[in-house]
Amino acid sequence: MKPIITVLATISIIVEAQHVPGTHHNRVVGGQDAAESSAPYQVSLQLADIGHFCGGSILNERWILTAAHCLKEKDAADLEVLAGTNSLKEGGQRYRVDRLFSHSRYNRPQFHNDIGLVHLASPIQFSSKVQSIEYSEHALPANVTVRLTGLGLLDVWGPTPTQLQTYDLLTLSNKECKEKIKLNPHNVDIGHVCTLTKQGEGACNGDSGGPLVFEDKLVGLVNFGIPCATGIPDVFARVSYYHDWIRTTIANKS
C-alpha cells in the first residue's frame, strides 16, 4: 500500500470545522509549550470562518514567508496574520493581508517549490514578542539539531491547536530521507530538507508553512509528511535554495 502524503494544513481545516474532540494537549507532536517570546517570528495564518490553518515566519514589517500550498485557492482579503502571542485564544496583534505570492513553479503533486510570501496591508509593530527572523542562504548539513515550532494538531484527527509548541529534531541527508520515506524519489529534491522523526514526534496538520530554525536563522518551512508523527521523516522547503526567489520577489513587489 502506498503511504498517504499529507500536506500539513488541509486536514486541520476539516478538523476545526467539525470540532473534533480530543483528550490530548494540542501541539507539535511530542513537543512542549514554547516559552513566551522564544519564537517571536512565528505567526498564525487564519481564515475568518475557520481560524488557524497554517504557520509562517516574519521576514520584515510587511512580509511573511510560508508554504505555497497554504496559499492555494486563497483570497488575500480573507486572510489575517496573528503575531505576538503563543496562544490562539488570547493576545497578539492581527494584520490584514493584501497580496499573496506563490512560487511560479510550485508543483502540488510532487511538493516542489512549495514556498510563498504574504504581504501585509499595514506594517507590523515590532516588540519583544514580535520580531523578524533572518533566513539562511547556506546549505544545511545533515545530522544537526534544528528547532521546529508550530500550532499543529496532536494527530490527524486530534483536537484544534491552542498553544505554540516547540521540538528539537535532527536533520537527515536527502538520500537517507528518500530511503526512509520510500516515496517516488522525485518527491524529495534539492529544494527540500528532512528531519529524523521518531514515533510520536514531529510536525502535524496545521504546522504547514511554519519555521524550522538552526542557529537563530530560518532554514526550513513545513511542507509535507506521512501523517502524523509515525516515525517517518518530515519534509521542509529548504530556505537557502530559494533565497534568490525570496529576495527578488520582495524587491520587485514591495
C-alpha positions as CSV (number, residue, x, y, z in Angstrom):
1,M,0.0,0.0,0.0
2,K,1.3,3.4,-0.9
3,P,1.8,5.8,2.1
4,I,-0.6,8.7,2.3
5,I,1.2,12.1,1.9
6,T,-0.3,14.8,3.9
7,V,0.1,18.5,3.2
8,L,0.1,19.6,6.8
9,A,-2.6,22.2,6.5
10,T,-5.7,20.9,4.8
11,I,-6.9,18.3,7.3
12,S,-6.6,20.8,10.2
13,I,-9.2,22.9,8.5
14,I,-11.6,19.9,8.3
15,V,-10.9,19.1,11.9
16,E,-11.6,22.6,13.1
17,A,-14.8,22.8,11.1
18,Q,-16.0,19.6,12.7
19,H,-14.9,20.5,16.2
20,V,-13.5,17.0,16.7
21,P,-13.0,16.4,20.4
22,G,-9.8,15.1,21.9
23,T,-8.2,14.2,25.2
24,H,-4.6,15.2,24.4
25,H,-2.9,18.6,24.6
26,N,-2.6,20.4,21.2
27,R,0.9,20.5,19.9
28,V,3.7,19.8,17.5
29,V,3.5,16.1,18.3
30,G,5.9,15.1,21.1
31,G,6.8,18.8,21.7
32,Q,6.4,21.0,24.7
33,D,5.0,24.5,25.4
34,A,7.2,27.2,23.9
35,A,8.5,29.8,26.3
36,E,6.9,33.2,25.9
37,S,8.7,35.2,23.2
38,S,11.0,32.3,22.4
39,A,9.8,32.4,18.7
40,P,8.7,36.0,18.1
41,Y,9.0,35.4,14.4
42,Q,6.3,32.8,14.4
43,V,2.8,33.7,13.1
44,S,-0.5,32.1,12.6
45,L,-2.3,32.4,9.2
46,Q,-6.0,32.5,9.8
47,L,-9.3,32.5,7.9
48,A,-12.3,34.3,9.3
49,D,-14.6,31.3,9.2
50,I,-12.0,28.7,10.3
51,G,-9.2,30.3,12.4
52,H,-5.7,29.0,12.3
53,F,-4.8,26.8,9.3
54,C,-1.0,27.4,8.7
55,G,2.1,28.8,10.2
56,G,4.5,31.4,8.8
57,S,7.6,33.5,9.7
58,I,8.1,37.3,9.8
59,L,10.8,38.4,7.4
60,N,10.2,42.1,7.8
61,E,7.5,44.5,8.7
62,R,5.4,43.7,5.6
63,W,6.4,40.2,4.6
64,I,5.6,36.7,5.9
65,L,7.2,33.5,4.5
66,T,5.1,30.4,4.3
67,A,4.3,27.4,2.2
68,A,2.7,27.8,-1.3
69,H,0.1,25.1,-0.5
70,C,-1.1,27.3,2.4
71,L,-2.0,30.0,-0.2
72,K,-3.5,27.8,-2.8
73,E,-7.1,28.9,-3.7
74,K,-7.0,31.6,-1.0
75,D,-8.1,35.2,-1.4
76,A,-5.8,37.7,0.3
77,A,-8.9,39.6,1.6
78,D,-10.0,36.5,3.6
79,L,-6.7,36.1,5.4
80,E,-5.4,37.5,8.7
81,V,-2.0,37.1,10.3
82,L,-1.8,36.7,14.1
83,A,1.6,37.7,15.6
84,G,3.0,38.3,19.1
85,T,1.3,35.5,21.1
86,N,1.9,31.8,21.8
87,S,-1.8,31.3,22.2
88,L,-4.6,31.1,19.6
89,K,-7.1,32.1,22.3
90,E,-5.8,35.4,23.5
91,G,-3.3,38.3,23.0
92,G,-1.3,39.2,20.0
93,Q,-1.7,41.6,17.0
94,R,-3.8,40.9,13.9
95,Y,-2.9,42.1,10.5
96,R,-4.9,42.1,7.3
97,V,-3.3,40.7,4.1
98,D,-3.4,42.4,0.7
99,R,-1.3,40.2,-1.6
100,L,-0.2,36.6,-1.9
101,F,2.7,35.3,-3.9
102,S,3.4,31.6,-4.6
103,H,6.5,30.3,-6.4
104,S,5.6,30.2,-10.2
105,R,6.9,26.6,-10.4
106,Y,5.1,25.3,-7.4
107,N,4.1,21.7,-8.1
108,R,1.4,20.3,-5.8
109,P,1.6,16.6,-6.7
110,Q,5.3,16.4,-6.0
111,F,5.6,19.3,-3.5
112,H,8.3,21.0,-5.3
113,N,8.9,24.8,-4.9
114,D,6.3,24.8,-2.1
115,I,7.1,28.3,-0.9
116,G,5.1,31.5,-0.8
117,L,5.1,35.1,0.5
118,V,2.3,37.0,2.2
119,H,2.2,40.8,2.0
120,L,0.5,42.7,4.8
121,A,-1.8,45.7,4.3
122,S,-0.1,47.5,7.2
123,P,3.4,47.3,8.8
124,I,4.0,45.0,11.8
125,Q,4.7,46.8,15.1
126,F,7.8,45.1,16.5
127,S,8.3,44.4,20.2
128,S,9.9,41.8,22.4
129,K,7.1,39.5,21.4
130,V,7.1,40.3,17.7
131,Q,10.4,40.2,15.7
132,S,11.6,39.2,12.3
133,I,14.0,36.4,11.6
134,E,16.9,36.2,9.1
135,Y,16.8,33.4,6.6
136,S,19.8,31.3,5.8
137,E,21.5,31.5,2.4
138,H,23.7,28.5,3.2
139,A,23.0,24.8,2.7
140,L,22.0,23.0,5.9
141,P,24.1,19.9,6.7
142,A,22.8,16.5,7.8
143,N,22.8,15.4,11.5
144,V,22.5,18.9,13.1
145,T,19.8,19.9,15.6
146,V,17.1,22.2,14.4
147,R,14.1,23.6,16.2
148,L,10.5,23.2,15.0
149,T,7.7,25.4,16.3
150,G,4.1,25.2,15.4
151,L,0.4,25.2,16.3
152,G,-0.4,21.9,14.7
153,L,-2.6,19.0,15.9
154,L,-1.6,16.1,18.1
155,D,-2.5,13.7,15.3
156,V,-4.5,13.7,12.1
157,W,-7.8,13.7,13.9
158,G,-6.6,15.4,17.1
159,P,-8.1,18.5,18.8
160,T,-7.7,22.0,17.5
161,P,-4.4,23.7,18.5
162,T,-4.3,26.5,21.1
163,Q,-0.7,26.8,22.3
164,L,2.6,27.2,20.4
165,Q,4.7,24.1,20.7
166,T,8.4,23.5,20.2
167,Y,10.6,20.5,19.5
168,D,14.2,19.8,18.6
169,L,14.9,17.4,15.7
170,L,17.9,16.1,13.7
171,T,18.3,16.7,10.0
172,L,18.8,13.9,7.5
173,S,20.6,13.8,4.2
174,N,18.2,13.7,1.3
175,K,19.5,10.3,0.3
176,E,18.6,8.8,3.7
177,C,15.3,10.7,3.7
178,K,14.2,9.1,0.5
179,E,15.1,5.7,1.8
180,K,13.1,6.1,4.9
181,I,10.0,7.7,3.3
182,K,10.1,5.2,0.4
183,L,8.3,7.6,-1.9
184,N,8.9,8.3,-5.6
185,P,12.4,9.7,-5.4
186,H,11.2,12.9,-7.2
187,N,9.1,13.9,-4.2
188,V,12.2,14.8,-2.2
189,D,14.6,17.0,-4.2
190,I,17.4,19.6,-3.7
191,G,14.8,22.1,-2.6
192,H,13.9,20.1,0.5
193,V,15.4,19.3,3.9
194,C,14.3,16.4,6.0
195,T,14.2,15.8,9.8
196,L,14.5,12.5,11.6
197,T,11.3,11.7,13.3
198,K,10.7,9.1,15.9
199,Q,7.3,7.5,16.5
200,G,5.1,10.1,18.3
201,E,7.3,13.1,17.4
202,G,7.2,15.7,14.6
203,A,5.0,18.0,12.6
204,C,1.3,17.6,12.2
205,N,-1.7,19.2,10.4
206,G,-1.7,23.0,11.0
207,D,2.1,23.2,11.2
208,S,2.4,23.8,7.4
209,G,4.4,26.8,6.4
210,G,5.8,27.1,9.9
211,P,9.5,27.6,10.7
212,L,12.4,25.3,11.1
213,V,15.3,27.1,12.7
214,F,19.1,26.5,13.0
215,E,21.4,28.8,14.9
216,D,18.7,31.5,15.0
217,K,18.2,31.5,11.2
218,L,15.3,30.3,9.3
219,V,16.3,27.1,7.3
220,G,13.0,25.4,6.5
221,L,9.3,25.6,6.1
222,V,7.0,22.7,6.9
223,N,5.9,21.1,3.6
224,F,4.6,17.5,3.9
225,G,4.8,14.3,5.8
226,I,3.2,10.9,6.3
227,P,0.5,11.7,8.9
228,C,1.2,12.2,11.6
229,A,4.4,11.6,13.8
230,T,4.5,8.0,12.6
231,G,8.3,7.7,12.7
232,I,8.8,8.7,9.1
233,P,10.7,11.9,8.2
234,D,9.0,15.2,7.9
235,V,9.9,17.3,4.8
236,F,10.5,21.0,4.7
237,A,11.2,23.6,1.9
238,R,15.0,24.3,2.1
239,V,15.0,28.1,2.5
240,S,18.6,28.5,1.3
241,Y,17.7,27.0,-2.0
242,Y,15.0,29.7,-2.5
243,H,16.9,32.7,-1.2
244,D,17.1,34.4,-4.6
245,W,13.4,33.9,-5.2
246,I,12.6,35.4,-1.8
247,R,14.9,38.4,-2.2
248,T,13.8,39.2,-5.7
249,T,10.1,38.8,-5.0
250,I,10.2,41.1,-2.0
251,A,12.3,43.7,-4.0
252,N,10.0,43.6,-7.0
253,K,6.7,43.5,-5.2
254,S,7.2,45.9,-2.4
